[in-house]
Amino acid sequence: MNSAQAFSFDPIGPDELAMIGKAFQDELQRRALSRKSEEAEALAAKLINAYQAGIRDDLGLRIIAGLS
């Protein structure tokens, strides 16, 4: 299986976007990071990639956010 097959590219709806955004905001606050920092951009990308890879729950996204 190649990496393109491992990801789901379904559109991210408003509820899902809010869930990703909450995990992002909470982790930024925990780390005292600016939204404009390179670390914040990397975190956002990691959360979106995790969602597309199948991590679709709040706890899973928070774990991913804390690991980055």
Steps between C-alpha positions, in 0.01 A plus 500: 500500500647836408465809721232654277274204570546529877335841524136599476442828323139550601414865551540625855163625620433779750470266801821321412680827435387627840633184666839535325504871584431435868787249525722754321400793725535298819849385403607852400385624839671214684830578324452879504551514122392770258261396222747664259798288602659226291425254781131590482497447123664160544249407770206599281635293212557203730143516634348522152718212379399293803133569429543401136684185609195392702540650847150641524445545873583780740720289727704362212562847360601632842747215538649576158521870589685421822746271324616753245 
